[in-house]
Amino acid sequence: MQNIHDKIWESALKVIEIRSHSTHELKQKLLAKYPDDEGAVLKVIEEMERVHLLSDRKFTEEFVHHLIQKPIGRIKIMVEARKKGLDQDLVEQMLLNENWSEEESAKRALKSKERSVENEKDERKRKFKLVNFLRNRGFRDEVIYNVLRTFMD
């Protein structure tokens, strides 16, 4: 009969085979399955990090690279990273490494929204809709207003 350590190890392997996980995510999943074995879960996670099956740095790199492909802003990226339990400073560093521009991302988002607001005759309503759209995508106000200034001209 398998001991609890081996069962947790196998469960962890199955989870990370599907997709990469942060340490925080994997810990939450394993604790949900093995709530009475926190010590064994932590030991498995530690071992997986030691043998490079689990790496928050690598996961953060992949996760940030994936997110910046979408037309979303810094706020949304940071919220999504926080949900995964990622270090905010590391996320910021990865954004710098990727040479990501929040303004360029906002411009891409506006292009996708342009057609749906082009029939709006009232300029104030049109601008209001675009501001709300960009805020919901996680763009900071200063970026929104800089991009809209050039977009509305």
C-alpha positions in Angstrom: 0.0 0.0 0.0 1.3 3.5 -0.9 2.2 5.9 1.8 0.6 9.4 1.9 3.8 11.1 0.5 3.7 8.9 -2.6 0.0 9.6 -3.1 0.5 13.3 -2.8 3.5 13.2 -5.2 1.5 11.3 -7.8 -1.4 13.8 -7.5 1.0 16.7 -7.8 2.5 15.1 -11.0 -0.9 14.7 -12.5 -1.8 18.3 -11.8 1.4 19.8 -13.3 1.3 17.4 -16.3 -1.9 19.2 -17.4 -0.3 22.7 -17.2 2.3 24.6 -15.2 1.2 25.8 -11.7 2.6 28.3 -9.2 3.6 26.9 -5.8 0.6 28.6 -4.3 -1.8 27.0 -6.8 -0.4 23.5 -6.4 -0.4 23.8 -2.6 -4.1 24.9 -2.7 -5.1 22.0 -4.9 -3.2 19.4 -2.9 -4.5 20.7 0.4 -8.0 20.5 -1.0 -7.5 16.9 -1.7 -5.4 16.1 1.4 -6.6 18.6 4.0 -5.2 16.5 7.0 -1.7 16.2 5.5 -0.3 19.7 5.2 3.2 18.7 6.3 3.4 16.0 3.6 2.0 18.5 1.0 4.6 21.1 1.9 7.4 18.4 1.8 6.3 17.3 -1.7 6.2 20.9 -2.9 9.6 21.5 -1.5 11.0 18.4 -3.2 9.4 19.3 -6.5 11.1 22.7 -6.4 14.4 21.1 -5.5 14.2 18.8 -8.6 13.0 21.7 -10.8 9.5 20.3 -11.5 8.0 23.4 -9.9 9.4 26.9 -10.3 7.5 30.1 -9.4 10.0 32.1 -11.4 9.5 30.0 -14.6 5.8 29.9 -14.1 5.7 33.7 -13.6 7.7 34.2 -16.8 5.3 31.9 -18.8 2.2 33.5 -17.2 3.2 37.1 -17.9 4.2 36.2 -21.4 0.8 34.7 -21.9 -1.1 37.6 -20.4 0.7 40.3 -22.4 -0.5 38.7 -25.6 -4.0 39.8 -24.6 -5.1 43.5 -24.8 -5.3 44.0 -21.0 -3.8 46.5 -18.7 -1.3 46.5 -15.8 -4.0 46.4 -13.2 -5.6 43.3 -14.6 -2.2 41.6 -15.0 -1.4 42.2 -11.4 -4.8 41.0 -10.2 -4.5 37.8 -12.2 -0.9 37.3 -10.9 -2.1 37.8 -7.3 -4.8 35.2 -7.8 -2.0 32.7 -8.7 0.0 33.7 -5.6 2.8 35.3 -7.7 5.3 37.8 -6.4 4.3 41.2 -7.6 7.9 42.5 -7.9 8.8 39.5 -10.1 5.7 40.2 -12.3 6.9 43.8 -12.7 10.4 42.6 -13.6 9.0 40.2 -16.2 6.9 43.0 -17.7 10.1 45.0 -18.1 11.9 42.1 -19.5 9.2 41.6 -22.1 9.4 45.3 -23.2 5.6 45.4 -22.8 3.9 48.7 -23.4 0.6 49.3 -21.6 -0.3 52.1 -24.1 0.2 49.7 -27.1 -1.9 47.1 -25.4 -4.6 49.8 -24.8 -4.5 50.8 -28.5 -5.0 47.2 -29.5 -8.0 46.9 -27.1 -9.5 50.1 -28.6 -9.1 48.8 -32.1 -11.2 45.8 -31.1 -13.9 48.0 -29.6 -13.9 50.7 -32.3 -16.5 49.2 -34.5 -19.1 48.7 -31.7 -19.0 52.4 -30.8 -18.6 54.0 -34.2 -22.4 54.5 -34.5 -22.6 56.5 -31.3 -23.4 60.1 -32.3 -22.9 61.6 -28.9 -19.2 62.2 -28.5 -19.4 62.2 -24.6 -21.3 58.9 -24.6 -18.8 57.4 -27.0 -15.9 58.5 -24.9 -17.6 57.3 -21.7 -18.1 53.8 -23.2 -14.5 53.6 -24.3 -13.2 54.7 -20.9 -15.3 52.1 -19.1 -14.2 49.4 -21.6 -10.6 50.2 -21.0 -11.1 50.4 -17.2 -12.7 47.0 -17.3 -9.7 45.6 -19.1 -7.5 46.8 -16.3 -5.9 49.9 -17.8 -4.7 52.7 -15.5 -6.5 56.1 -15.9 -3.4 57.9 -17.1 -2.9 55.3 -19.9 -6.6 55.5 -20.8 -6.6 59.3 -21.2 -3.3 59.3 -23.1 -4.5 56.8 -25.6 -8.0 58.3 -25.9 -6.5 61.7 -26.6 -4.8 60.4 -29.7 -7.7 58.0 -30.6 -10.5 60.6 -30.4 -8.6 63.2 -32.5 
